[in-house]
């Protein structure tokens, strides 16, 4: 107290003490400020390193999710990343190219986003350093990334340093005022050492230490300065270790990202489709698949106009007019077109394309092409084959029509032969009676001329004349009936007229015309079914079917010439059909032949002049013209079953011929 009392306001000691205290305070302030600067610089370096690692890693990881619009997967990835790096990464928010939020991790869902930090100091002060970066790939903006890096460690270090610095400064000032009043010169020496050490620490010599000797205050001050230097050195080493760790992690993530990019490039180069990035119809980039398809290398196509792979300017202009309205409207353009290779060869490709950003077409568009040349060639070959088959079908149909007409004529010829045979007997009888009557007339004329005509001769002439005229009349009537039936059937055969008719009577007329043929073949025919059974159909076609079945039976059914029989059964099938069963008692049809009897050109007697079209034509007539069905089975011979429409619906009705 006495010493303090001796310190007058104008004393040199007091001024020295005050000056020393002021200098000490200034040095401590500079030391603290320099330490804060170093801590801020270390924090800035750490944050920059963390950003250098986190931003490229998050940019590379977010691109695939944004391209696929897999926002759930993106959220899961970000959540895992924040959990892993929670000590440094406080939150992450990702927006897509349209500015819509795609994922948010580390912040409440509807909370407002923190503003972007103006400086690292602001970030340290707020505890989180916020930045926003664009997400892009290959120069194409895919969205934006806002993330916050925790600055808690730097802030805590800064605050601790301030607290320690202020505490040390306060203690040093108090100690200086007490101690320097006693040992001003000695204290001045130690203060000089402390100042030198502080300057060395401020200059970056963190290993500089003060000798902890002398008085207690001086030793405490030396220890405090030394502890401060040790703490700064420790924090600097910690920051250096953190920076090294961050650099290592950045290197690892960069290597992983590089590997992913290389794998993606290999994948794009080896896919069988072509991928192009165009801007104003100029090739900015393309994969190896498209370049090889066109006969170039990717480097040769880069920067070339798309006109290079079009056959002509007109084709290039027309393609643009067709697809770019969809691109402008934000839709996906589809199509197929022919392109020219480097060697002049033509290839067909299907394609689809879409603008990266329809609102900014200058950003370009992505196109995918697939080679469909083989498919197009196959389609052309198929079209040519179809045309050839169509021509063959027309020829076959014409041949079938001609064969059907030939079958009709053949059936008509059979009936003509039968009717001619039937007419031989009545016409022969008429001729015989006419000759006899002529002879009787000559005899009567001679008797009259010789005047030998008697009453008995005259009576005999009259009786014989009556008998002859009766024979002539009966045979003429029989001939007329045969001719009438022939006219009816022949008219039906030569004209496909639809009319109403009695099925039973029509069958009897047909069989009457086939009588000579049946008798020559020694075939007996019986008909079962009562009439009338009225139909509204084509009698000529029905006659063709029945005549064909009779001819088929005569040609194929019988082994021996004895006991040959055909049975025809007619019956109505309510409400709108009739059934005709045609059965013979012949040898039947072999099991391996039965499935093929209605096939065209299938015959077991081709060597005998058969074409194999008879039953096929009958099948077409029944199923198409007569609107029915026909089936065949073997049961004590061969049995054909025809199911016919009683009244057709396909053709207009006409009157039955008189």
C-alpha positions as CSV (number, residue, x, y, z in Angstrom):
1,X,0.0,0.0,0.0
2,X,2.9,2.2,0.7
3,X,4.3,1.5,-2.7
4,X,1.0,2.3,-4.3
5,X,0.8,5.5,-2.3
6,X,4.2,6.5,-3.7
7,X,2.9,6.2,-7.2
8,X,2.1,9.8,-8.0
9,X,0.0,10.7,-11.1
10,X,3.0,12.4,-12.7
11,X,5.5,9.9,-11.6
12,X,7.6,8.1,-14.2
13,X,7.0,4.8,-12.5
14,X,3.2,5.2,-12.8
15,X,3.6,6.3,-16.3
16,X,5.9,3.3,-16.9
17,X,3.4,1.1,-15.2
18,X,0.5,2.6,-17.2
19,X,2.5,2.5,-20.4
20,X,3.5,-1.1,-19.7
21,X,0.0,-2.0,-18.9
22,X,-1.2,-0.3,-22.1
23,X,1.5,-2.0,-24.1
24,X,0.6,-5.3,-22.5
25,X,-3.1,-4.8,-23.1
26,X,-2.3,-3.9,-26.7
27,X,-0.1,-6.9,-27.2
28,X,-2.7,-9.2,-25.6
29,X,-5.3,-7.7,-27.9
30,X,-3.1,-8.2,-30.9
31,X,-2.4,-11.7,-29.8
32,X,-6.1,-12.5,-29.3
33,X,-7.0,-10.7,-32.6
34,X,-4.3,-12.6,-34.4
35,X,-5.4,-15.8,-32.8
36,X,-9.0,-15.1,-33.8
37,X,-7.7,-14.3,-37.4
38,X,-5.9,-17.6,-37.5
39,X,-8.9,-19.4,-36.1
40,X,-11.2,-17.7,-38.7
41,X,-8.7,-18.5,-41.5
42,X,-8.5,-22.1,-40.3
43,X,-12.3,-22.3,-40.1
44,X,-12.6,-20.7,-43.6
45,X,-10.1,-23.3,-44.9
46,X,-12.0,-26.1,-43.2
47,X,-15.3,-24.9,-44.6
48,X,-13.9,-24.4,-48.1
49,X,-12.4,-28.0,-47.9
50,X,-15.7,-29.3,-46.6
51,X,-17.6,-27.5,-49.5
52,X,-15.0,-28.8,-52.0
53,X,-15.8,-32.3,-50.8
54,X,-19.5,-32.1,-50.1
55,X,-20.7,-30.1,-53.2
56,X,-19.2,-32.3,-55.9
57,X,-20.2,-35.5,-54.1
58,X,-23.8,-34.3,-53.6
59,X,-24.0,-32.9,-57.1
60,X,-22.9,-36.3,-58.6
61,X,-25.2,-38.3,-56.3
62,X,-28.3,-36.1,-56.9
63,X,-28.1,-36.1,-60.7
64,X,-29.3,-39.7,-61.3
65,X,-32.2,-39.2,-58.8
66,X,-33.2,-35.9,-60.4
67,X,-33.1,-37.5,-63.9
68,X,-35.2,-40.4,-62.8
69,X,-37.4,-38.1,-60.5
70,X,-36.7,-40.6,-57.7
71,X,-37.2,-38.0,-54.9
72,X,-37.8,-40.6,-52.2
73,X,-34.5,-42.3,-53.0
74,X,-32.8,-38.9,-53.1
75,X,-34.2,-38.1,-49.6
76,X,-33.0,-41.4,-48.2
77,X,-29.5,-40.8,-49.6
78,X,-29.3,-37.3,-48.2
79,X,-30.6,-38.5,-44.8
80,X,-27.8,-41.1,-44.7
81,X,-25.2,-38.6,-45.7
82,X,-26.3,-36.1,-43.0
83,X,-26.3,-38.9,-40.4
84,X,-22.8,-39.8,-41.5
85,X,-21.4,-36.3,-41.7
86,X,-23.7,-34.8,-39.0
87,X,-20.7,-33.2,-37.2
88,X,-20.0,-31.0,-40.3
89,X,-23.2,-31.1,-42.5
90,X,-26.2,-29.5,-40.7
91,X,-28.8,-29.7,-43.5
92,X,-29.3,-30.2,-47.2
93,X,-32.1,-29.0,-49.5
94,X,-32.3,-30.1,-53.2
95,X,-34.5,-28.4,-55.8
96,X,-35.2,-29.6,-59.4
97,X,-34.6,-27.7,-62.6
98,X,-38.1,-26.0,-62.2
99,X,-37.2,-24.7,-58.7
100,X,-39.5,-27.2,-56.9
101,X,-38.1,-28.7,-53.7
102,X,-37.2,-32.3,-54.3
103,X,-35.8,-33.3,-50.9
104,X,-35.0,-31.7,-47.5
105,X,-32.9,-33.2,-44.7
106,X,-31.9,-31.5,-41.5
107,X,-34.7,-28.9,-41.5
108,X,-38.4,-29.1,-40.6
109,X,-40.5,-29.8,-43.6
110,X,-42.3,-26.5,-43.8
111,X,-39.7,-24.2,-42.2
112,X,-38.3,-21.3,-44.2
113,X,-34.8,-21.9,-45.6
114,X,-32.0,-20.0,-43.9
115,X,-30.5,-17.2,-46.1
116,X,-27.2,-17.8,-47.8
117,X,-24.4,-16.6,-45.6
118,X,-22.7,-13.4,-46.7
119,X,-19.4,-14.4,-45.3
120,X,-17.8,-17.1,-43.2
121,X,-17.8,-14.8,-40.2
122,X,-21.6,-14.6,-40.5
123,X,-21.7,-18.4,-40.7
124,X,-19.6,-18.8,-37.6
125,X,-21.7,-16.2,-35.8
126,X,-24.9,-18.0,-36.7
127,X,-23.5,-21.5,-36.1
128,X,-24.2,-22.7,-39.7
129,X,-22.6,-21.5,-42.9
130,X,-25.2,-21.7,-45.7
131,X,-24.3,-21.9,-49.4
132,X,-26.3,-22.6,-52.6
133,X,-24.8,-24.3,-55.7
134,X,-26.2,-25.4,-59.0
135,X,-26.5,-29.1,-59.8
136,X,-25.3,-29.8,-63.3
137,X,-24.0,-32.6,-65.4
138,X,-22.2,-32.1,-68.7
139,X,-23.0,-28.4,-68.6
140,X,-26.7,-29.1,-68.2
141,X,-28.4,-27.6,-65.1
142,X,-30.4,-30.2,-63.4
143,X,-31.4,-28.2,-60.2
144,X,-29.9,-26.5,-57.2
145,X,-28.4,-27.5,-53.9
146,X,-28.6,-25.5,-50.6
147,X,-26.6,-26.9,-47.7
148,X,-25.5,-25.7,-44.3
149,X,-22.1,-26.6,-42.8
150,X,-21.9,-26.5,-39.0
151,X,-19.4,-23.9,-37.6
152,X,-19.9,-24.9,-34.0
153,X,-16.3,-26.1,-33.5
154,X,-14.9,-22.8,-34.9
155,X,-17.4,-20.8,-32.9
156,X,-16.7,-22.6,-29.7
157,X,-12.9,-22.3,-30.3
158,X,-13.3,-18.6,-31.0
159,X,-15.5,-18.0,-27.9
160,X,-13.1,-20.0,-25.7
161,X,-10.2,-18.0,-27.0
162,X,-12.0,-14.8,-26.3
163,X,-12.9,-15.9,-22.8
164,X,-9.3,-17.0,-22.1
165,X,-7.8,-14.0,-23.7
166,X,-10.0,-11.6,-21.8
167,X,-9.4,-13.5,-18.6
168,X,-5.6,-13.5,-19.1
169,X,-5.7,-9.9,-20.1
170,X,-7.6,-8.9,-17.0
171,X,-5.3,-11.0,-14.7
172,X,-2.2,-9.7,-16.4
173,X,-3.3,-6.1,-16.1
174,X,-4.0,-6.5,-12.4
175,X,-0.8,-8.4,-11.8
176,X,1.1,-5.8,-13.8
177,X,-0.2,-2.9,-11.8
178,X,0.8,-4.6,-8.6
179,X,4.0,-6.2,-9.6
180,X,5.4,-3.5,-12.0
181,X,5.1,-1.0,-9.2
182,X,7.8,-3.0,-7.4
183,X,9.9,-4.5,-10.1
184,X,9.3,-2.1,-13.0
185,X,12.7,-2.6,-14.6
186,X,12.7,-6.4,-13.9
187,X,9.1,-6.6,-15.1
188,X,9.9,-4.6,-18.2
189,X,12.5,-7.2,-19.1
190,X,10.0,-10.0,-18.8
191,X,7.3,-8.1,-20.6
192,X,9.7,-7.6,-23.5
193,X,10.1,-11.3,-23.5
194,X,6.4,-11.9,-23.5
195,X,5.9,-9.3,-26.2
196,X,8.5,-11.0,-28.3
197,X,6.9,-14.4,-27.7
198,X,3.5,-12.9,-28.6
199,X,4.9,-11.5,-31.8
200,X,6.4,-14.8,-32.7
201,X,3.1,-16.6,-32.0
202,X,1.3,-13.9,-34.1
203,X,3.8,-14.5,-36.9
204,X,3.0,-18.2,-36.9
205,X,5.8,-19.5,-34.6
206,X,3.4,-21.5,-32.4
207,X,6.4,-23.4,-30.8
208,X,7.8,-20.2,-29.2
209,X,7.7,-20.5,-25.4
210,X,8.5,-18.1,-22.5
211,X,10.9,-19.2,-19.7
212,X,8.7,-19.8,-16.7
213,X,11.1,-18.2,-14.2
214,X,11.3,-15.0,-12.1
215,X,8.6,-13.8,-9.9
216,X,5.3,-15.5,-9.5
217,X,3.4,-13.1,-11.6
218,X,6.0,-13.1,-14.4
219,X,6.0,-16.9,-14.3
220,X,2.2,-17.0,-14.3
221,X,2.2,-14.7,-17.3
222,X,4.8,-16.8,-19.0
223,X,2.8,-19.9,-18.3
224,X,-0.4,-18.3,-19.5
225,X,1.2,-17.1,-22.7
226,X,2.7,-20.6,-23.1
227,X,-0.7,-22.2,-22.5
228,X,-2.2,-19.9,-25.0
229,X,0.5,-20.8,-27.5
230,X,0.0,-24.5,-26.7
231,X,-3.8,-24.2,-27.1
232,X,-3.5,-22.3,-30.4
233,X,-0.9,-24.9,-31.6
234,X,-3.3,-27.7,-30.6
235,X,-6.2,-26.1,-32.3
236,X,-4.1,-25.4,-35.4
237,X,-3.0,-29.0,-35.4
238,X,-6.6,-30.2,-34.9
239,X,-7.7,-28.0,-37.8
240,X,-4.8,-29.4,-39.9
241,X,-5.8,-32.9,-39.1
242,X,-9.4,-32.1,-39.9
243,X,-8.4,-30.5,-43.1
244,X,-6.2,-33.6,-44.0
245,X,-9.2,-35.8,-43.2
246,X,-11.5,-33.7,-45.3
247,X,-9.0,-33.7,-48.1
248,X,-8.7,-37.5,-47.9
249,X,-12.5,-37.9,-47.9
250,X,-12.7,-35.5,-50.9
251,X,-10.1,-37.6,-52.7
252,X,-12.1,-40.7,-52.0
253,X,-15.4,-39.2,-53.1
254,X,-13.7,-37.7,-56.1
255,X,-12.3,-41.1,-57.1
256,X,-15.6,-42.7,-56.5
257,X,-17.3,-40.0,-58.6
258,X,-14.7,-40.4,-61.3
259,X,-15.3,-44.1,-61.3
260,X,-19.1,-43.6,-61.6
261,X,-18.6,-41.2,-64.5
262,X,-16.3,-43.6,-66.3
263,X,-18.7,-46.5,-65.8
264,X,-21.6,-44.3,-67.1
265,X,-19.5,-43.4,-70.1
266,X,-18.6,-47.0,-70.8
267,X,-22.3,-47.9,-70.4
268,X,-23.4,-45.2,-72.8
269,X,-20.7,-46.1,-75.3
270,X,-21.7,-49.8,-75.3
271,X,-25.5,-49.6,-75.5
272,X,-26.9,-50.7,-78.8
273,X,-28.9,-47.5,-79.2
274,X,-27.6,-44.1,-80.3
275,X,-27.8,-41.1,-77.8
276,X,-27.3,-37.5,-79.0
277,X,-27.2,-34.1,-77.3
278,X,-28.3,-31.5,-79.8
279,X,-28.4,-27.7,-79.7
280,X,-30.0,-25.9,-82.6
281,X,-29.8,-29.1,-84.6
282,X,-26.0,-29.2,-84.0
283,X,-24.4,-32.3,-82.4
284,X,-22.9,-31.3,-79.1
285,X,-22.1,-34.8,-78.0
286,X,-23.0,-38.4,-79.0
287,X,-22.3,-41.8,-77.7
288,X,-20.1,-44.4,-79.5
289,X,-23.2,-46.4,-80.5
290,X,-24.6,-43.7,-82.7
291,X,-21.2,-42.7,-84.2
292,X,-20.4,-46.3,-85.2
293,X,-23.9,-46.8,-86.7
294,X,-23.3,-43.7,-88.9
295,X,-19.7,-44.8,-89.7
296,X,-17.9,-42.0,-87.7
297,X,-16.1,-41.5,-84.4
298,X,-17.8,-39.4,-81.7
299,X,-15.1,-36.8,-82.1
300,X,-15.8,-36.5,-85.8
301,X,-19.5,-35.9,-85.2
302,X,-19.1,-33.4,-82.4
303,X,-20.0,-29.9,-83.6
304,X,-21.4,-31.2,-86.9
305,X,-25.0,-30.2,-88.1
306,X,-27.5,-33.0,-88.1
307,X,-27.8,-32.5,-91.9
308,X,-24.8,-34.8,-92.1
309,X,-26.8,-37.9,-91.7
310,X,-29.9,-37.0,-93.8
311,X,-30.2,-38.1,-97.4
312,X,-31.1,-34.6,-98.7
313,X,-31.8,-31.0,-97.6
314,X,-35.5,-31.6,-98.2
315,X,-35.5,-34.7,-95.8
316,X,-33.7,-32.6,-93.2
317,X,-36.2,-29.8,-93.5
318,X,-39.2,-32.1,-93.5
319,X,-38.0,-33.9,-90.4
320,X,-37.6,-30.6,-88.5
321,X,-41.1,-29.5,-89.4
322,X,-42.5,-32.9,-88.2
323,X,-40.8,-33.3,-84.8
324,X,-39.8,-29.9,-83.5
325,X,-43.4,-28.6,-82.8
326,X,-43.6,-31.4,-80.2
327,X,-40.2,-30.3,-78.8
328,X,-41.3,-26.7,-78.5
329,X,-44.5,-27.8,-76.8
330,X,-42.6,-29.7,-74.2
331,X,-43.7,-33.1,-75.5
332,X,-41.7,-36.1,-76.4
333,X,-41.2,-36.4,-80.2
334,X,-41.5,-39.9,-81.7
335,X,-41.0,-41.2,-85.2
336,X,-39.1,-43.4,-87.7
337,X,-36.9,-42.2,-90.5
338,X,-34.2,-43.2,-92.9
339,X,-30.7,-41.9,-92.4
340,X,-27.5,-42.0,-94.5
341,X,-24.2,-43.5,-93.3
342,X,-20.8,-42.1,-94.1
343,X,-20.3,-44.7,-96.8
344,X,-23.6,-43.8,-98.4
345,X,-25.6,-46.7,-97.1
346,X,-29.1,-46.1,-95.7
347,X,-30.3,-47.2,-92.3
348,X,-33.8,-47.1,-90.7
349,X,-34.0,-45.8,-87.2
350,X,-36.8,-45.2,-84.7
351,X,-36.2,-42.2,-82.5
352,X,-37.6,-40.1,-79.7
353,X,-36.4,-36.8,-78.3
354,X,-37.3,-34.2,-75.7
355,X,-36.1,-30.7,-74.8
356,X,-34.0,-30.4,-71.7
357,X,-35.9,-27.3,-70.7
358,X,-38.9,-26.4,-73.0
359,X,-38.8,-22.9,-71.6
360,X,-35.2,-22.4,-72.7
361,X,-34.7,-24.3,-76.0
362,X,-31.2,-23.0,-76.2
363,X,-30.2,-25.5,-73.6
364,X,-30.7,-28.2,-76.2
365,X,-32.4,-31.6,-76.4
366,X,-31.7,-35.3,-75.9
367,X,-32.4,-37.8,-78.6
368,X,-32.4,-41.6,-78.6
369,X,-32.1,-43.6,-81.8
370,X,-32.5,-47.4,-82.4
371,X,-31.6,-49.3,-85.6
372,X,-34.7,-50.9,-87.1
373,X,-33.2,-51.6,-90.6
374,X,-33.7,-55.4,-90.1
375,X,-37.3,-54.9,-89.1
376,X,-38.0,-52.6,-92.1
377,X,-36.4,-55.1,-94.5
378,X,-38.5,-57.9,-92.9
379,X,-41.6,-55.8,-93.3
380,X,-40.8,-55.1,-97.0
381,X,-40.2,-58.8,-97.6
382,X,-43.4,-59.6,-95.8
383,X,-45.3,-57.1,-97.8
384,X,-43.9,-58.6,-101.0
385,X,-44.7,-62.1,-99.8
386,X,-48.2,-61.0,-98.9
387,X,-48.7,-59.5,-102.3
388,X,-47.5,-62.7,-103.9
389,X,-49.7,-64.8,-101.7
390,X,-52.7,-62.5,-102.5
391,X,-52.0,-63.0,-106.2
392,X,-51.8,-66.7,-105.7
393,X,-55.0,-66.6,-103.7
394,X,-56.8,-64.8,-106.5
395,X,-55.5,-67.3,-109.0
396,X,-56.6,-70.1,-106.7
397,X,-60.0,-68.6,-106.3
398,X,-60.3,-68.2,-110.1
399,X,-59.2,-71.8,-110.5
400,X,-61.8,-73.0,-108.0
401,X,-64.5,-71.0,-109.7
402,X,-63.5,-72.6,-113.0
403,X,-63.5,-76.0,-111.4
404,X,-66.9,-75.4,-109.8
405,X,-68.2,-74.5,-113.2
406,X,-66.6,-77.6,-114.7
407,X,-68.2,-79.7,-112.0
408,X,-71.6,-78.1,-112.8
409,X,-71.1,-78.9,-116.5
410,X,-70.0,-82.4,-115.7
411,X,-73.1,-82.9,-113.6
412,X,-75.2,-81.4,-116.3
413,X,-73.4,-83.8,-118.8
414,X,-74.3,-86.8,-116.6
415,X,-77.9,-85.7,-116.6
416,X,-78.0,-85.1,-120.3
417,X,-76.6,-88.6,-120.8
418,X,-79.2,-90.1,-118.5
419,X,-82.1,-88.2,-120.0
420,X,-80.9,-89.2,-123.5
421,X,-80.9,-92.8,-122.4
422,X,-84.3,-92.5,-120.9
423,X,-85.7,-90.8,-124.0
424,X,-84.5,-93.6,-126.3
425,X,-87.3,-96.0,-125.2
426,X,-90.4,-93.8,-125.7
427,X,-89.0,-92.2,-128.8
428,X,-88.1,-95.7,-130.2
429,X,-91.7,-96.8,-129.4
430,X,-93.1,-93.8,-131.2
431,X,-90.9,-94.4,-134.2
432,X,-91.9,-98.1,-134.2
433,X,-95.6,-97.2,-134.0
434,X,-95.2,-94.6,-136.7
435,X,-93.6,-97.1,-139.0
436,X,-96.3,-99.6,-138.4
437,X,-99.0,-97.0,-138.9
438,X,-97.4,-96.0,-142.2
439,X,-97.3,-99.6,-143.3
440,X,-101.0,-100.0,-142.4
441,X,-101.9,-96.9,-144.3
442,X,-100.0,-98.1,-147.4
443,X,-101.9,-101.5,-147.1
444,X,-105.3,-99.8,-146.9
445,X,-104.4,-97.5,-149.8
446,X,-103.5,-100.5,-152.0
447,X,-106.7,-102.3,-151.0
448,X,-108.7,-99.3,-151.8
449,X,-107.0,-98.8,-155.1
450,X,-107.6,-102.4,-156.1
451,X,-111.2,-102.1,-154.8
452,X,-110.5,-105.0,-152.4
453,X,-111.2,-102.9,-149.2
454,X,-113.7,-104.8,-147.0
455,X,-115.5,-103.8,-143.9
456,X,-113.4,-106.2,-141.8
457,X,-110.2,-104.7,-143.1
458,X,-111.4,-101.2,-142.3
459,X,-112.4,-102.2,-138.8
460,X,-109.0,-103.8,-138.2
461,X,-107.3,-100.7,-139.5
462,X,-109.4,-98.6,-137.1
463,X,-108.6,-100.8,-134.1
464,X,-104.9,-100.9,-135.0
465,X,-104.8,-97.2,-135.5
466,X,-106.3,-96.6,-132.1
467,X,-103.8,-99.0,-130.5
468,X,-100.9,-97.3,-132.3
469,X,-102.1,-93.8,-131.4
470,X,-102.5,-94.9,-127.8
471,X,-98.9,-96.2,-127.7
472,X,-97.6,-93.0,-129.4
473,X,-99.5,-90.8,-127.0
474,X,-98.3,-92.7,-123.9
475,X,-94.7,-92.6,-125.1
476,X,-94.9,-89.0,-126.2
477,X,-96.3,-88.1,-122.7
478,X,-93.4,-90.0,-121.1
479,X,-90.9,-88.2,-123.3
480,X,-92.5,-84.9,-122.4
481,X,-92.3,-85.6,-118.7
482,X,-88.6,-86.5,-119.0
483,X,-87.9,-83.4,-121.0
484,X,-89.8,-81.2,-118.5
485,X,-87.7,-82.6,-115.6
486,X,-84.5,-82.2,-117.6
487,X,-85.5,-78.6,-118.4
488,X,-86.1,-77.9,-114.7
489,X,-82.8,-79.4,-113.5
490,X,-80.8,-78.1,-116.5
491,X,-82.1,-74.6,-116.0
492,X,-81.2,-74.8,-112.3
493,X,-77.7,-76.0,-113.2
494,X,-77.0,-73.2,-115.6
495,X,-78.5,-70.4,-113.5
496,X,-77.8,-69.9,-109.8
497,X,-81.3,-68.6,-109.1
498,X,-82.6,-68.6,-105.6
499,X,-86.2,-69.8,-105.2
500,X,-88.7,-71.7,-103.1
501,X,-88.9,-75.5,-103.8
502,X,-89.9,-78.8,-102.2
503,X,-86.7,-80.6,-101.2
504,X,-88.2,-84.1,-101.5
505,X,-89.5,-83.4,-105.0
506,X,-86.3,-81.8,-106.1
507,X,-84.3,-84.8,-104.8
508,X,-86.6,-87.2,-106.7
509,X,-86.1,-85.2,-109.9
510,X,-82.3,-85.2,-109.6
511,X,-82.3,-89.0,-108.9
512,X,-84.6,-89.5,-111.9
513,X,-82.1,-87.7,-114.1
514,X,-79.3,-89.9,-112.6
515,X,-81.3,-93.1,-113.2
516,X,-79.3,-94.4,-116.1
517,X,-76.0,-93.7,-114.3
518,X,-77.2,-95.4,-111.2
519,X,-78.5,-98.4,-113.1
520,X,-75.2,-98.7,-115.1
521,X,-73.3,-98.7,-111.8
522,X,-75.8,-101.2,-110.3
523,X,-76.5,-98.8,-107.4
524,X,-79.9,-98.8,-105.7
525,X,-81.0,-95.5,-104.2
526,X,-83.7,-95.2,-101.5
527,X,-85.1,-91.9,-100.2
528,X,-86.5,-91.5,-96.7
529,X,-88.6,-88.4,-95.7
530,X,-92.0,-87.1,-96.3
531,X,-92.8,-84.1,-98.4
532,X,-93.4,-81.4,-98.9
533,X,-90.2,-80.0,-97.2
534,X,-90.1,-76.5,-98.5
535,X,-86.8,-74.6,-98.8
536,X,-85.9,-71.1,-100.0
537,X,-82.4,-71.6,-101.4
538,X,-80.4,-72.5,-104.6
539,X,-81.8,-75.7,-106.1
540,X,-79.0,-75.8,-108.7
541,X,-76.3,-75.8,-106.1
542,X,-78.1,-78.4,-104.1
543,X,-78.4,-80.6,-107.2
544,X,-74.6,-80.1,-107.8
545,X,-73.9,-81.3,-104.2
546,X,-76.2,-84.3,-104.6
547,X,-74.8,-85.3,-108.0
548,X,-71.3,-84.9,-106.7
549,X,-72.0,-87.2,-103.7
550,X,-73.5,-89.8,-106.0
551,X,-70.5,-89.6,-108.3
552,X,-68.1,-89.8,-105.3
553,X,-69.8,-92.9,-104.0
554,X,-69.8,-94.6,-107.4
555,X,-66.1,-93.8,-107.9
556,X,-64.8,-94.6,-104.4
557,X,-67.2,-96.4,-102.2
558,X,-67.8,-99.9,-103.6
559,X,-65.5,-102.9,-104.0
560,X,-67.9,-105.4,-105.5
561,X,-70.6,-104.9,-108.1
562,X,-73.3,-106.6,-106.1
563,X,-75.5,-105.2,-103.3
564,X,-74.5,-101.5,-103.9
565,X,-76.9,-99.2,-102.1
566,X,-77.3,-95.5,-101.3
567,X,-79.7,-94.3,-98.7
568,X,-80.8,-90.6,-98.5
569,X,-82.7,-89.3,-95.4
570,X,-84.4,-85.9,-95.4
571,X,-85.8,-84.3,-92.2
572,X,-86.5,-80.9,-90.8
573,X,-84.4,-79.5,-87.9
574,X,-86.6,-76.9,-86.2
575,X,-86.6,-74.1,-86.3
576,X,-84.7,-73.0,-89.4
577,X,-82.7,-75.9,-90.8
578,X,-83.0,-79.2,-92.7
579,X,-80.8,-82.3,-92.5
580,X,-79.7,-84.4,-95.5
581,X,-78.0,-87.7,-94.7
582,X,-76.3,-89.4,-97.6
583,X,-75.1,-92.9,-96.7
584,X,-73.6,-95.8,-98.7
585,X,-72.9,-99.4,-97.7
586,X,-69.4,-99.4,-99.3
587,X,-66.0,-100.0,-97.7
588,X,-65.8,-96.6,-96.0
589,X,-62.8,-94.3,-95.7
590,X,-59.5,-95.2,-94.2
591,X,-58.8,-93.5,-90.8
592,X,-55.7,-91.7,-92.1
593,X,-57.6,-90.4,-95.1
594,X,-60.8,-89.3,-93.3
595,X,-59.4,-86.0,-91.8
596,X,-58.3,-84.9,-95.3
597,X,-61.4,-85.6,-97.5
598,X,-62.4,-82.0,-97.8
599,X,-58.9,-80.6,-98.4
600,X,-58.2,-79.3,-101.9
601,X,-56.2,-81.5,-104.3
602,X,-56.3,-84.5,-101.8
603,X,-57.1,-87.7,-103.6
604,X,-56.2,-91.4,-103.3
605,X,-56.8,-92.0,-107.1
606,X,-54.8,-89.3,-108.8
607,X,-53.5,-91.9,-111.2
608,X,-57.1,-92.5,-112.3
609,X,-57.6,-88.9,-113.4
610,X,-59.0,-87.5,-110.2
611,X,-58.0,-84.0,-109.1
612,X,-59.0,-84.1,-105.4
613,X,-61.2,-81.0,-105.8
614,X,-64.7,-82.6,-105.9
615,X,-65.4,-82.8,-102.1
616,X,-63.6,-79.6,-101.5
617,X,-65.9,-77.8,-104.0
618,X,-68.9,-79.4,-102.4
619,X,-67.7,-78.3,-99.0
620,X,-67.4,-74.7,-100.2
621,X,-70.9,-74.8,-101.8
622,X,-72.5,-76.1,-98.6
623,X,-70.7,-73.9,-96.1
624,X,-70.8,-70.7,-98.1
625,X,-73.5,-70.6,-100.7
626,X,-76.1,-72.8,-98.9
627,X,-75.2,-71.4,-95.4
628,X,-74.8,-74.9,-93.9
629,X,-72.3,-77.5,-92.6
630,X,-71.1,-80.8,-93.9
631,X,-69.4,-83.6,-92.0
632,X,-68.4,-87.2,-92.8
633,X,-68.0,-90.3,-90.7
634,X,-67.5,-94.0,-91.3
635,X,-70.4,-96.3,-90.1
636,X,-71.1,-99.4,-92.1
637,X,-69.9,-97.5,-95.1
638,X,-69.5,-93.7,-95.5
639,X,-72.1,-91.2,-94.2
640,X,-72.2,-87.5,-95.2
641,X,-74.4,-85.3,-93.0
642,X,-75.5,-81.9,-94.5
643,X,-77.2,-79.3,-92.3
644,X,-78.7,-76.6,-94.5
645,X,-80.5,-73.3,-93.9
646,X,-84.2,-73.6,-94.9
647,X,-84.2,-70.0,-95.9
648,X,-81.1,-68.1,-96.9
649,X,-80.4,-64.6,-95.7
650,X,-77.6,-63.6,-98.0
651,X,-79.4,-63.2,-101.4
652,X,-82.7,-61.7,-102.6
653,X,-85.5,-64.1,-103.3
654,X,-86.8,-64.9,-106.8
655,X,-89.8,-66.8,-108.1
656,X,-89.5,-70.5,-108.7
657,X,-89.3,-71.2,-112.4
658,X,-92.5,-72.5,-114.0
